Amino acid sequence: MKSHPGTVLHVTSSDRGTTLAAFLRGRLDGSSWSQVQKLVRTRHVLIHGNICTDVARRLKEGEVVKVLEAAAPKLPGVDDVRIVHLDDDVVVVHKPPGVTTTRHHEEQSWPARRRQVQPTLEELVPDVIVRQLAGTRTGGAKPRRRVPPVLAVHRIDRETSGLVVFARNVPASRILAEQFRLHTTERRYLALVVGRLGTGTMRTHLIRDRGDGRRGSTDEGEGKLAVTHVAPVEHYRDAYTLVECRLETGRTHQIRIHMAESGHPVCGERVYSAPRRLVVQDESRAPRVMLHAADLGFVHPVSGAKLEFTSPLPADMRKVLADLRKRFPVG
């Protein structure tokens, strides 16, 4: 079987109802039934960002199937989510990579058993809160009442790590969501990108489909304004740059799109690529998209106090950076 790492496949109307195995065999040249089944069962295939190990899964039009270079790691669980701040109205957590913030619309009909196999951050956080509350009681006694669900007011990508805030009641949810809608929150990301990137501002209008089924910028004045302010933190010769990105707006995949379109894709990126005239090679060995939500600031929905939080780089990003410092001296 030929190698197909990073392959992204779109399910068309003619593919509707096809099993995952049959779909892959038809799209991956030179692949046998046994090879395709092994890919699926060894966690090398994603459907809409979710690991699928069911070779008989029937596909729906519009779904996106990705073939991974390496088997997807074990999904994060309650033990991998850390609470940064907790009160009666909000909870701020550090999201590990590999888990979606909320459940996608097409997953709302999933049975409970399937949801438990692949939970979202929104579904994990109440159990994390229960553990923390139990730990604050004498003797580690469990709280008497079940913690109610949290309410999402913003999202970060599955592979992105870092800070996420949830509301714990409807009034707080409305106020926090309005802050994100009006872009009055403060958000700083750290991204490792290919090439030597300087200080600047990226300002484009983003649309859902740039012509190949993916989000991207348009020159026709359509779409929603997206503004990203970037500044280098550390250069690894001219090969890579650790850059801070401050969001003036918060569009889906905004940083990843802006970086790729500028010719400096985020290391580990498998969806958005640089324009052909600016093609660059990513040899960083990044296991995922190297993007981290490092700083988050907002006004508390009840007290009115300004809250600011910082999250250190996770271990996988620190490991990649340490490797780059050895291969490409800083400067």
FIMARFI-321247 format. One record per atom (N, C-alpha, C): residue in three letters; x, y, z. Coordinates in pm, whole numbers, plus 50000, padded with zeros to 5 digits. Example, Ala and Ser with C-alpha at 12.3 -4.5 7.8 and 13.67 -1.06 7.14 Angstrom:
ALA513194943150780ALA512304955050780ALA513204967050780SER512854977550708SER513674989450714SER512905000350787
//
This chain:
MET500844988050000MET500005000050000MET500885012550000LYS500505022349920LYS501245034749917LYS500995042450046SER501935051350079SER501775059550198SER500825071050169HIS499905073750261HIS498935084450242HIS498845093450364PRO499965096850430PRO499875105050553PRO499335118950524GLY498455123650610GLY497945137150597GLY496895138750489THR496425127850428THR495425128650323THR494105133450381VAL493485143250313VAL492175148450352VAL491195145350240LEU490135138250272LEU489155133850172LEU487775139150207HIS487055143950107HIS485715149450128HIS484655139850073VAL483645137250153VAL482565128050114VAL481565135650027THR481395131149904THR480485137649810THR479125130649810SER478195135949730SER476855129949723SER476915115749671SER477865112849581SER477985099349526SER478555089449628ASP479175094649734ASP479755086049837ASP478785083249951ARG477645090349951ARG476705089250061ARG476285074750085GLY476365070150211GLY475955056650245GLY477035046150229THR478185050150171THR479305040750154THR479965037850288THR480425025750308THR481135022650432THR482495029550430LEU483035032150548LEU484325038750557LEU485405030550486ALA485385017350504ALA486395008850441ALA486325009750289ALA485115009050235ALA484955009650089ALA485365023250036PHE485035033750109PHE485385047450069PHE486895048950061LEU487595044450165LEU489055045850169LEU489725037450061ARG489205025450040ARG489825016849938ARG489685023149800GLY488565030049777GLY488365036349648GLY489175049049630ARG489555055549742ARG490285068249733ARG491785066749753LEU492215056449823LEU493635054449848LEU494185044249749ASP494855049249648ASP495365040549541ASP496265029549595GLY496045017349545GLY496925006249580GLY496655000049715SER495535003749779SER495244998449912SER494324986249903SER494674975749977SER493844963749982SER492824965350093TRP491834956250097TRP490824956650202TRP491474955150339SER492394945950352SER493024943550483SER493854955550527GLN494504962250433GLN495314973950467GLN494434985550513VAL493334987550444VAL492414998250481VAL491794995550618GLN491394983150642GLN490804979550771GLN491814981550885LYS493064978450858LYS494104980350960LYS494284995150991LEU494245003750889LEU494355018150910LEU493275022951007VAL492045018550981VAL490915023051062VAL491025017851205ARG491285004951220ARG491284998751352ARG492475002751438THR493525008151377THR494695012551454THR494715027651475ARG493515034051468ARG493355048251503ARG494125057551411HIS494105054651281HIS494755063351183HIS493755071651102VAL492465070651133VAL491455077251051VAL490535085851137LEU490325098351093LEU489415107551159LEU488245110451067ILE487055112151125ILE485885117051051ILE485415129451123HIS485485140751055HIS485135153751115HIS485905155851245GLY487175151751245GLY488035153951362GLY487925143551470ASN487025133851454ASN486845123451555ASN487445110351507ILE488155103551596ILE488705090451562ILE487555080851532CYS487685073251424CYS486695063051390CYS487415049751371THR486995039651447THR487595026451436THR486585016351381ASP485475021251328ASP484415012651274ASP484515012451122VAL485015001351067VAL485195000450921VAL483855000450848ALA482774996850919ALA481454996050856ALA480655008850871ARG481265019250927ARG480575032050947ARG480095037550813ARG478805040950802ARG478225046550680ARG478475061550676LEU479015066450565LEU479385080450554LEU478235089050507LYS478295101850547LYS477295111650507LYS477935122350419GLU477175127550326GLU477685137950238GLU478165149950320GLY479315155250283GLY479865166950352GLY480845163550462GLU480925150950502GLU481885147250606GLU483305147750551VAL484255150150641VAL485665151050603VAL486415139450668VAL487105131750587VAL487855120150636VAL489345123250624LYS490095121450733LYS491535123950732LYS492275111250766VAL493385108950695VAL494245097550724VAL495495102950792LEU495755098450915LEU496865103650993LEU498175096350963GLU499275103650978GLU500605097850958GLU500935087951068ALA500535091451190ALA500785082751306ALA499465080251376ALA499375069051445ALA498145065651517ALA497805076551618ALA496555080051625ALA496115090251721ALA496355085451863PRO496835094051950PRO497095090052088PRO495795087652164LYS495935081952282LYS494775079652367LYS494065092752394LEU492735092452390LEU491965104652410LEU492115109952552PRO492195123252567PRO492295129152702PRO491035125852783GLY491205125552914GLY490085123053004GLY490075132953118VAL489305129853221VAL489145138853336VAL490495142153399ASP491395132553407ASP492695134753471ASP493585144353394ASP493245146853266ASP494095155353182ASP493635169853179VAL492485172853239VAL491935186453240VAL492225192753375ARG492805204753372ARG493185211353498ARG492395224253516ILE491805226153632ILE491065238353662ILE492025249453702VAL491885260953638VAL492715272553667VAL491985282153760HIS490675283053743HIS489865292053828HIS488455286253836LEU487855286953956LEU486505281753976LEU485755290354075ASP484555294754038ASP483655301154133ASP482225297354094ASP481225303754151ASP479835299654128ASP479345302953987ASP480075311553915ASP479575316253786ASP480425312053667VAL481715310253688VAL482605306753576VAL483625296253621VAL484135289053522VAL485245279853546VAL486205281353428VAL487475283253458VAL488515284353356VAL489375271853366VAL489595265153254VAL490365252753255VAL491475253253151HIS492475244753174HIS493515242553074HIS493085230452991LYS492855232552861LYS492435221752772LYS493655214552716PRO493705201352730PRO494795193852667PRO494515192452518PRO495535190352437PRO495275187952294PRO494585174452276GLY493825173252167GLY493215160452135GLY491765158952175VAL491155169652229VAL489745168952268VAL489045181452215THR487845179752159THR487095191152110THR486485198752227THR486265211752210THR485675219752317THR484215216052339THR483465215152230THR482045211652238THR481715201252132ARG480555195552141ARG480145185452044ARG479605192251918HIS480055187451802HIS479575192851675HIS478095189751657HIS477455197851575HIS476015196451553HIS475635182351510GLU476425176651419GLU476085163451366GLU476285152351468GLU476905155651584GLU477135145651688GLU476085146151799GLN475155155851790GLN474175157451896GLN473285145251913SER473105137651804SER472235125951810SER472975113251853TRP474275114451882TRP475045102751924TRP474445096852052PRO474385083552064PRO473925077452189PRO474935080052299ALA474465078952425ALA475325081852541ALA476575073252541ARG476445060652503ARG477595051652505ARG478695056552411ARG478305061352294ARG479305066252198ARG479935079252247ARG479145087752313ARG479685100152367ARG480735097452474GLN480505087152554GLN481435083852661GLN482775079052607VAL482765072952488VAL484005068252426VAL484855080052383GLN484205090852338GLN484935102452289GLN484285115252343PRO484475118252472PRO483825129852534PRO484455143052489THR483685153752502THR484185167152473THR484655173652603LEU485365184652591LEU485805192052709LEU484595196652790GLU483575201352722GLU482355205952788GLU481735194952874GLU481845182552827GLU481285171252901GLU482205166553014LEU483495168853000LEU484455164553102LEU484515174153221VAL484345187053195VAL484565197153300VAL483705195153424PRO482405191753414PRO481635189653537PRO482245178953628ASP482775168153570ASP483405157853652ASP484705162853714VAL485415171653641VAL486635177653696VAL486275186553815ILE485175193853803ILE484725202453913ILE484355193954035VAL483655182854012VAL483285173954122VAL484525169354197ARG485555165554122ARG486795160954186ARG487435171954269GLN487445184254214GLN488075195154287GLN487285198354413LEU485965198554403LEU485135201554522LEU485315190754627ALA485415178154582ALA485625167154677ALA486945168754749GLY487955173454678GLY489275174954737GLY489355186054839THR488385195554835THR488415206754930THR487655203455058ARG486975191855059ARG486215188055177ARG487045179155271THR486745179655396THR487485171655495THR487395156855460GLY488545150555455GLY488575136355427GLY488275132855283GLY488205143055198GLY487945140455057GLY486535135755029ALA485575139555115ALA484185135255094ALA483625140954965LYS482805133354898LYS482245137754772LYS481115147754796PRO480945157354704PRO479835166754720PRO478505159454711ARG477495164454784ARG476215157454791ARG475445158354661ARG475515169554592ARG474735171254471ARG475605170654346ARG475005166054237ARG475705165254110ARG475935179454055VAL477105181954000VAL477415194853942VAL476675196253809PRO475945207053788PRO475215208553662PRO476165210653544PRO475675208653422PRO476525210453303PRO477045224853294VAL478195226453234VAL478725239853208VAL478265244253069LEU478365257253043LEU477875262852917LEU479045269152840ALA479245264852717ALA480345269952636ALA480045284052585VAL481055292752591VAL480895306452539VAL481915309352430HIS482905300452412HIS483865301452302HIS484495287852285ARG485305286352181ARG485915273352151ARG487345275252104ILE488155264852124ILE489445264052056ILE489525250451990ASP490365249251887ASP490415237151806ASP490795224751887ARG490455213151833ARG490775200351896ARG492255199351928GLU493145202751834GLU494575200751855GLU495215212251932THR494495223051952THR495025234452026THR494905232052176SER495945235352248SER495915234152394SER495725248052454GLY495405248452583GLY495375261352652GLY494075264852720LEU493875277652744LEU492825282652832LEU491455283652765VAL490455278552836VAL489055279352792VAL488215282952914VAL487245291952896VAL486335295553004VAL484935290352971PHE484255285053073PHE482865280753061PHE482045288453164ALA480785291053129ALA479855296953226ALA479185285653305ARG478785288553428ARG478135278453511ARG476645281153531ASN476135291653468ASN474705294353470ASN474355302853348VAL473085303853317VAL472635310653195VAL472955325653196PRO472705333053304PRO473045347353303PRO474525349853275ALA475385342053338ALA476825343653315ALA477165340153171SER476495330053118SER476745325952979SER476435337152883ARG475335343952902ARG474935354852812ARG475935366352816ILE476395369752936ILE477325381052950ILE478685377652891LEU479185365552919LEU480485361552864LEU480425360252711ALA479355354352661ALA479215352752516ALA479215366252446GLU478605376152509GLU478575389552451GLU479975395552447GLN480795392952549GLN482175397952546GLN482965391952431PHE482765379152407PHE483465372752296PHE482905377852162ARG481605380152156ARG481015385152031ARG481515399051997LEU481695407252099LEU482155420952078LEU483685421952075HIS484375410652093HIS485845410052090HIS486485418852197THR485855419352316THR486435427152425THR487295418552518THR487335405552493THR488205396752571THR489635398152521GLU490575393952605GLU491975394052565GLU492455379752545ARG492995377052427ARG493455363552396ARG494815364152327ARG495765357152385ARG497105356352326ARG497465341652308TYR497855338252187TYR498255324652154TYR499755324252125LEU500355312852147LEU501725310352106LEU501675299651997ALA502355302451886ALA502365293151773ALA503785291351724LEU504125279251689LEU505405276351625LEU505135275351477VAL505785283951398VAL505515284351255VAL506795281851175VAL506595278051051VAL507725275350962VAL508265288550907GLY509585289850902GLY510215301650845GLY510455312650947ARG511045323450901ARG511365334950988ARG510275345450973LEU509515347551078LEU508375356651074LEU508655368851160GLY508315380551108GLY508515392951182GLY507215398251240THR507275410451294THR506105416751354THR505175422051246GLY503885420851266GLY502945425851167GLY501505423051206THR500605427351121THR499175425051140THR498595418851014MET497845408251031MET497195401450919MET495715404650924ARG495205410550817ARG493815415050812ARG493185410350682THR492275400850691THR491595395450573THR490135392850605HIS489365389350503HIS487985385050522HIS487935370050496LEU487415362450593LEU487405347950582LEU486035342850538ILE486065332750451ILE484835326350404ILE484905311350436ARG483755304750439ARG483695290550474ARG484335281650369ASP484195285350242ASP484715276950134ASP485455285750034ARG486755284050029ARG487585292049938ARG487645285949798GLY486925274649779GLY486895268149649GLY487315253649652ASP487905249549765ASP488335235549778ASP487725228849901GLY486635234849952GLY485965229150068GLY486535233550200ARG487555242250198ARG488185246650322ARG487995261650341ARG488115265850467ARG488005280150497ARG489225287550442GLY489055300250415GLY490185308050365GLY489795322550342SER490765330450299SER490545344750276SER490045347250135THR489315358250120THR488805362249989THR489205376549960ASP489405379549832ASP489745393149790ASP488535400649739GLU487365394649752GLU486165400449692GLU485315408149793GLY485825410149913GLY485085417950012GLY483965410550082GLU483885397550060GLU482865389550127GLU483425384050258GLY482625376150327GLY483105369650447GLY483185378950568LYS483815373850675LYS483915381250800LYS485345386050823LEU485475398350871LEU486785404050896LEU487525396051003ALA488785393050976ALA489635385951072ALA490945393551084VAL491315396951209VAL492535404751233VAL493395397651337THR494645394751298THR495595388151387THR496875396451395HIS497275400151516HIS498525407551536HIS499605397551579VAL500735397651510VAL501785387751538VAL503105394751574ALA503875387951659ALA505195392951697ALA506075381051732PRO507315380751683PRO508195369351712PRO508625369151858VAL508675357151914VAL509165355152051VAL510575349452045GLU510815340351950GLU512115333951937GLU512285328751795HIS513445331751735HIS513755326651601HIS514715314851611TYR514515305051528TYR515425293751517TYR516075294651379ARG517115303451376ARG517715307751249ARG516585312651159ASP516595308551033ASP515515312550943ASP514525301150921ALA514675290551000ALA513885278550975ALA512515278951042TYR512465283951167TYR511215283851242TYR511145296151333THR509915299651373THR509715310851465THR508645307251566LEU508935309751694LEU507905309051797LEU507295323051800VAL506015324151772VAL505385337151754VAL504185338451846GLU503955350751895GLU502745353151972GLU501715359351879CYS500485354851895CYS499385359651811CYS498295365351902ARG497985377951882ARG496915384251959ARG495715386051867LEU494565380951911LEU493365381251828LEU492565394051851GLU492335401451744GLU491415412751751GLU490005407851720THR489945397051640THR488685390151614THR488905375451648GLY487865367351643GLY488015353351680GLY487295344051585ARG487745343551461ARG487095335051361ARG487625320651369THR486845311351318THR487235297351317THR488535295351240HIS489515289151305HIS490815285951244HIS491565298451198GLN491255309851256GLN491825322651210GLN493345322651206ILE493985318751316ILE495455318951320ILE496045309251220ARG495495297351215ARG496025287051124ARG495915291550979ILE494805297850944ILE494615302550807ILE495565314050776HIS495635323850864HIS496515335450841HIS497985331250831MET498395322350918MET499795317850912MET500085310750780ALA499205301650741ALA499425294050618ALA499425303250496GLU498485312350490GLU498385321150373GLU499545330950365SER500195333650478SER501355342550477SER502635335050437GLY502525321850419GLY503705313950385GLY504435308350505HIS503815309850625HIS504415304950749HIS503415296150823PRO503075284450769PRO502075275950834PRO502515271550972VAL501545269451060VAL501835264451193VAL502385250251181CYS503435247251253CYS504035233951247CYS503005223351288GLY503005212351215GLY502045201751240GLY500735203651166GLU500605214651093GLU499365217351019GLU499165207150908ARG497915201750899ARG497605191850795ARG496435196150707VAL495825207350737VAL494655211650661VAL494975223650572TYR495585233950630TYR495855246250556TYR497325246750514SER497555248750387SER498915249050334SER499235262750277ALA500525265550264ALA500965278250208ALA500675278750059PRO500505290850002PRO500315292049857PRO501485285449783ARG501225280649663ARG502255273449589ARG503535281449571ARG503385294449553ARG504575302749531ARG505395304349659LEU504805300349774LEU505485301949903LEU505655288549974VAL505705277749898VAL505775264449957VAL507015262950045VAL506815257950165VAL507915255750259VAL507745241850319GLN508835236150364GLN508815222850422GLN508815223550575ASP507925215950635ASP507855215150781ASP508575202450825GLU509755204150881GLU510525192750930GLU510715193751082SER509705199551147SER509785201751292SER509495189151373ARG508895179051308ARG508495166651376ARG507395169151479ALA506605179451457ALA505525182751550ALA504445172051545PRO503995167151661PRO502985156551665PRO501565161651642ARG501385174851649ARG500065180951630ARG500265195351586VAL499185202451566VAL499285216751536VAL499865223751658MET500995230651640MET501695236951752MET501105250751783LEU499935250451846LEU499205262551879LEU498675261352022HIS498915271852103HIS498575271352245HIS497925284352289ALA496745283452350ALA496045295152403ALA496675298652538ALA497625307952535ALA498465310652652ALA497865320452751ASP497175330852703ASP496625341052791ASP495145343152760LEU494355345252865LEU492935347852850LEU492495358152954GLY491825368552908GLY491345378852999GLY489905382652967PHE489095384653070PHE487705388653050PHE487175395053178VAL486035401553169VAL485405407753285VAL484445397753348HIS484575395553478HIS483715385953547HIS482255390153529PRO481375380853490PRO479985384353459PRO479155389053577VAL479605386553699VAL478845390853817VAL479555401853894SER480815399553929SER481545409354010SER482025421353931GLY482205419553800GLY482725430453717GLY484235431753725ALA484895423053800ALA486345423553812ALA487005418653683LYS488165424553651LYS488915420153534LYS489755408053574LEU489545396753507LEU490275384553536LEU491255381553424GLU492475377953460GLU493505374653360GLU494205361753402PHE494385352753305PHE494995339753332PHE496065336653228THR497065329053273THR498165324953186THR498375309853199SER498625303253087SER498865288953086SER500225286153025PRO501105278853094PRO502425275753039PRO502325266152921LEU503365266052839LEU503385256952726LEU503305242452772PRO502535234152702PRO502435220052740PRO503705212552704ALA503825200552757ALA505045192652742ALA505385189652596ASP504375186752513ASP504705183052375ASP505295194852298MET504815207152324MET505395218852257MET506795221652309ARG506995220252441ARG508325222552497ARG509335212852438LYS508905200552415LYS509795190452359LYS510205194152217VAL509255198552136VAL509555202451998VAL510495214351997LEU510255224152083LEU511115236052088LEU512535232352132ALA512655223452228ALA513985219252274ALA514755212552160ASP514045204652081ASP514685197951967ASP515135208151863LEU514295218251837LEU514655228451738LEU515855236751784ARG515955239451912ARG517095247251963ARG518415239851941LYS518355226651943LYS519565218751916LYS519905218651767ARG518885218051685ARG519105217151540ARG519305230551474PHE518665241051529PHE518745254451472PHE518955264451585PRO520205267851615PRO520485276951726PRO519645289751718VAL519235294351834VAL518375306251842VAL519125318451791GLY518425326651715GLY519035338951668GLY518545343251532
//
